[in-house]
Amino acid sequence: MTVKELVEKLNLTVFCGENALNRTIEGGYASDLLSDVMGFAKADNIWITLQTHKNVIAIASLKDLAAIILVKGNKPDDDTLEQAKEENIPILGTKEETFNTIGKVYQLINS
């Protein structure tokens, strides 16, 4: 499944990274603890978090993640958006709770 397909199926908001939506998602990781993501997320995962600060982009870039989904209606900080655009990392958003988002993403990428 591509990031674009996930955006369409879950009606996600695209805050930035429109030109990287054709990237394939190989799995997912959900955590709000940056060191946890840095230690255990894998390349091409989609990261589900409520963290909105610039450091999430550094981790996403380091781990070569496919995209970030911000939950609970959270929006990225301005400096986060700027960094994500430079790194070409899609930041997506949903008003859904983390648990519901994880379940939906899991079903879609494993079906």
Secondary structure, 3 states (H helix, E strand, C coil): CEHHHHHHHHCCEEEECHHHCCCECCEEEECCCHHHHHHHCCCCEEEEECCCCCHHHHHHHHHCCCEEEECCCCCCCHHHHHHHHHHCCCEEECCCCHHHHHHHHHHHHCC
